[in-house]
């Protein structure tokens, strides 16, 4: 395909879905072990409770949301725990009998959700660990019920806003409040605990950024996507520092480069500083809550936006390494600038947290591997 293109230059279904892919020269002889298939007609709760594997199984994020909406107490494993006949990985969910003091019919709720969504729930018969923390210890963290607000309106990318809305309404089936950006400064943020700033090209006043910063420090969670990070880059209230190399050239360099060139071929020359859409293999810190349930991640990047690896009270759980692997077209003038740049970064700020998403993990609702990243940002990161 010609590199002068209007849209994404690399479509890869296995990477979009976070799947391993194998190529065969001959037709494989595959057999299904029916004993390994989950029986979705039966459900049982162990003496201690149940565990729910947290991974890219379709629907697991929705199940967690439904459990929280039913006011069940759900915890997640923060480290590997070996129990009798059961191994828990980081991020695995636990609904324990001892925690459900406010819900008399919690077992009926569990059964209904498990059978309706065909999600595997494993009975826990003993809470004492063979290795790791006992289920009454510090190795578990309670998951808070998100109360979510996002914005739309002038400068907010309508597609990006719609992708967030779609994710909550159709994927999670979880409530989300929406407000016009012009009214955000009048909103009492203490009524929510999660604020999502979608991609776009808009400006937030310094007073509003200060209000958001104080709200985060008091325990709020801010998820900033794509162009929304521009506001945080411009403010000393957040850990992001202005990257002096965030654009390829200064205006004078750009002018010197092009003023002596012929008009013919201008379009083809311009692509050297563009990235219509390419896939990058990233480095993933699977010990960080933002990456629970995954060992690898491929990010879809369709703009030159990048931020350096953050320091201070920050973490870079997903980043593009120096010698990265990529698929699709990347302009020659941009290629090296993505090395050692953050894809998803997390800043611990007071009692709250800021999650910076350079790339949009919900892009067009087809980048399915990004949905688990977003669910981790929403539920697992504290």
N, C-alpha and C positions, 0 to 999 in steps of 0.2 A: 504494500500500500504506500502511496505517496505520503511523505511526512507533512506536507501542507494539507491539513485536514481540519474539519470543523469541530471535531468531537474527540471523545476518548480514543486513544490509539492502542489500547490494550484491553481486550475483554477476555477474562479468564474465569470461567465458572467455578473450577475447583478452588481458586484463590478467593473468589468472592464469597464462597460458602465456607471457607476455612477447612477444606477437605484434602486428604491425601489422594493423589491421583497416580495410577499405575498404567503403563503401556505394555501391551502384549503383542507379540508377533503372531501368535496363534490364539484361537478362541480358548479362553480358560475354562476349566472344568470346576465350577464352583458348587459347593454343597452348603446348605443352611442347616446348622445344628439347632433343631427346633427346641431342644432342652434349654438353650441359651436365650430364647426369645422370652420377653417379659409377658407374664400372664396378666392381662389387663382386666380379667373378670374377678380376681380375688384381691383382697386388701387386708392387711393385718398390722396392728400396732404392737410393738414389743413392750416389754415390761417398763422400759425406760422411755421409749418414744420411737421416732423414726428419723432416718437420715435420707436426704435427697441429694444425689450427686449433682454438683454444679459444673456444667460443661455446656457444650454447644448443642445439646439435645433441644430440638425445637419445642418451645413452650415452657421451658424451665423458668425463664424470667417472668412469664405471665403467672405461673403457679405461685411464685414467691409474692408477686403483687397481690394476688387473690387472698393468700394466707394473711397478709398484713391488713388488707381491707376487712377481713373477718375478725380482726383484732387478736389473732393468734400471735404468741411470742415466738419469733424465729431467731435462731442464732447461727453464726457461721464459724467454721473451724479456721483458726488463724495459723495453724501449723498441722503437720501430719500427725495423726493419732491412730494408733493401732488398738482396736478393740477385739473382743472375742468374735471371730468370724466376720470381721468388718474393718476395713481400712478407710479412714477419712482423709481426704486431701484438702489442701487450703481452699476455702470458699464453699465447701460442701455445707449444705443446710441441715440444721437439726431442729426438730420440733419435739421438745421434751415434756413429758408428763408433769414434772415438778414445776414447770414454768407457766402452765395453763390454769392458773388460779382464778382467772376472771372469765373463763369460758367453760361452761358445763358440758356443752355438746361438741367439744373440740375434735373428738375422734370421728364423729359423724361428718363434720366439716372436712376433715382430712380425707376421709374415704370418698366423699363426693367429688372433691377436687382431683384426687388421684385417678379415679375412674373416668371422670369426664375428660380429662386432658391426657390420659394414658401416660402419666409420668411415673417413673419408678420411685417408689418409696421403700426403703429397707428397714425392717424392724430392728430395734436396738434392745437387746435383752439384758445387757450389763453395762453400767456406766464406768466401770473401772478399767483403766487403760493398761494394756500390756507394755506399750511404749508411748511416750508423749503425755499430754495432760489428761487427767480424769475429766469426765463431762461436767463436773461441778467446779472445775478449776479455771485458770486464767487463759486457757487455750481457746476459749470461745468468746465471740463478741456478738452482742445483741444487735439486730438490724432494725434501724428506726424506720417508721412509716414515712415515706416522702410526702411532703405537701409542696406541690410543684407549681411554679409560675414561669411563663415564658412571654415573650413580647412579639408584636408584629407592628407593621406600619411603616412610616417614612424611613427609607434607607435599609430596612430589614429585607433581606432577600426572601421573596415570597415562596420560592421553591424550598429554601432551607427551613423556613418557618413551617411550611406544609409537611416537610419530612419529619420534623420533631412531633408535630401534631399527629401525623399518621402513625408514628411509632407508638405513641401513648394510646391512641384510640383503637388501632387495629392489631398491633402486635402485643402490647402489654395489656390492653383493655383496662387501663388505669387512668383515673381522673387527672386532668391538668388544667390549671387556670391560665387564661390568656388576657393580656392587657395591651392596649395601644402604647407604643413607646412614648408618646407625648404625655401619657398619664403616669408613667413609671415613677416619677419623682414624688407623686402624691400617694403612692401605695404604701401601706404599713407592711413592711417586709417581715415584721415579727409574726405575721399571720401565716407565713410559709417558712419552710426550712431549705428549699432548693430553688435556685433561680437559674434559668437557662437563657443564655444570650445566643441566639442563632447567628449564622453567618450573615454578612451584609456589609454595607458601607454606611455606617452611621456614627454619630458622635454622641457621647454621654458627657454632660457637664462635669466639671470638677466637683461641684457640690454633690451631684448624684453619685459619682465614683466614691466620694468620701462616705456617703451614706451606705453604699454597698459594702465598702471596706469595713466599716464599723459593724455592719450586720454579720459579715463573714466572721470577723474576730469574736463575735458573741455566740458563734456556733452555727452559722449558716453555711450552705454549700453553693458555690458558684461554678457553673459549667459554661465555659466560654468557647465558642466554636468559630473557627476560620477568621473572617474579617473582624469579628467582635473583639478579637485579641488586640486589635489596633488601639482600642481605647485603653487597655491595660498597659500596653507598651508605652503609652504617652504619659502615664501617671507614676509618680514615685511611691504610690500607696501599695503597689504590688511588686512581686519579686522580679518580674520580667524587666530586663534591661534592654534598651534600644540597641538592636544589632546594627552596627555600622555597615555591615555587609549585606543588609536585608534587601538592597536593590543591586542590580548587576553593575550599574555605572552611575556616575554623577551626571548631571545635565550637561556639563561642559565636555566630558568624555564622550557622551552620546553624540553631541553635536559634531565634535571633531571626527568621530568615526564615520558619520554618514554624509557630511556635507559635500564630500568630493566624489561620492558614489553615483553611478548612473541610476536613473529612475527604473529602468528595466531590471527585473529581478528583485525589486524591493521587498515584495511579499516573501520570497524564499529566504532572503537575508534575515528578515525579521524573526523567522522561527528559531534562529539560533539563541534567542533570548526568551523562548516560550516553552511551555510544557502543556500541550493540549490535553494530556491525560496519560499517566503512566503508573505502573504498579511498582512499589519498592518493597523489598524484603527488609524487615526491621529486626532489631535486637529487642528481646522481650525479657523483662524481669518478672518471672512467674511467681516470685515471692511477694510481689506488691499486690494489694487488693484490686487495683485497676486491671490486673491481668489474671485474676483467679480463673481457673477453668481452661486456660489456654497455654500452650507452649510456644506458639509461633503466631506471627501476625504479618499480613501483607497489607500495606496501606495504599489506597488509591489517591493519587495526588494530581489535581487538575489546575493548580495555580503555582506560582513561584513563591508563595508564602512560606516562610521558614523562620524559626526562632532558634537561637543557640541553646545548647544544653544549659539548664538553669542550675544555680547553686543555692547557697544559703539554706533556707528551710524547705528547699524543693527537691523533688525526685524526678527522674526521667525514665519511667517504667517502659516506655516504647520510644525508640529513637532509631534514626538511620545511621548505620556505622560508616566508618571511613571508606572501606572497600565494599560498597553495597552492591547487591544484585538487583537489577530492575528489568522491567518488561514494558515495551512501548517507547514512544519518542520523547527524548529529553534534549532540549536545546544545548548545544555545545558550550555556550556561555554560562549556562546554569548548572551543568552537571556536577561540578566540584563543590558548588555552594551548598548542596544538600548533605554533604558529609558531616557527620557528627552534629546533626541537628535533631531537635526534639520533634516527635510526632504527637505524643500525649505527655504532658507534664503535670505534676501535682505539687501545689504549694500548701504547706501547713501554716495556717494564719490564725494565731490565737487559738480559740476553741473550734474554729471552722476550717474550711479547706476550699481551695480554688483549683479547678481542673481545667487546664488549657488544652484544647483540642485544635491543633494546627490544621489537620485534615478532618473532613466531615465523615464520621463513621456511619452515618445514616444516609449516605448519598443515594438519592433516587430510590430508596427503599429496596435496593437490590444488593448492596454490599453487606450480605448477611453476617459475615464474620465480625463486622463492626457492631452488630446489635449486642453481642455479649460484652464488648468493651463499654458500650453505653450503659448497659444494665449494671455492670460493675461500678461505673461512676455514680449511678443513681442509688444503688443499694449497698454496695460493699465498702466503698471508700468512706472513711470517717476522719 
